[in-house]
Amino acid sequence: MKNDEIIRAWRDADYFFDLSDEQRALLPENPVGMIELSQDALTTVAGGASCRISCCSDCCNSCASGGSLCCC
């Protein structure tokens, strides 16, 4: 495999799964390795939102819907 194909396979899951089993077996291990988040870390993921549960409901509704008003 060419370097650009290897890098694409590391970065693009759809491309990786479109490869045959033989092609995937030829891929070197990703130098970054497997990245896993703990369950504690996953429970705090907010998708980039800055709104918190303790906010007033109007602010949180605006924040959650992409509005610019957020009380956090």
N, C-alpha and C positions, 0 to 999 in steps of 0.2 A: 504494500500500500504506500501511496505517496504521503508525505508529511501533512499536506493540507487535508487529505481524506482522514488521516488519523485524528487530527485536531478536530475536524468536524464531527467525527464519531464520538469524541470525548464531550463535545459541547452540545450536540444536537441529539436528543434521545430518539426522536423519530427516525433520523438517519441511522443511528446505531441499531435500532430494531429492524430496519429494512435490510441490514447486512445479513448475509448467510451465516450460519453457525461457524463455517470454516473461516470466513472473513473476520468474525468477532474473535475467534481463537488466535488470529494473527496479530491482533491489536496489542501493543505494549500497554502495561498498566499506566493509568493516568497518574502523572507525577504529583498531582494535588491529592490524590487518594480519595477515599470515600468520605464524604462530609455528612455527619449525622448530628441532629440536634436532640438534646435530652427532652423528655416529656415536659419537664419544668419550663424549658425554653420555649417549647411549642405552645404552652398554655398562655404565654405572654405575647405571642405574635398578634399584631393588630393590623397587618397589611399596610403599614405605613400611616395609619390614622393617628392623629394626635388627640383625639377626643377620648375622654375617660368616662367611666361609669358614673363617677361622682358629679359630672356636669349636670346643669339643668337640662331638662328634656328637649327644649327648643334648640339649645346649642348643639346637643348631641345629634338631633335629627338633621340639623343643617350640616354639621360636620360629616356625618355618615353618608349624606347624599351628595357630598362633594362641594358643599357650600363653603364660603370663606369665613363665616362667623363660627367661631368655636371658642368656648369659654376656658379652654385648658391652657 
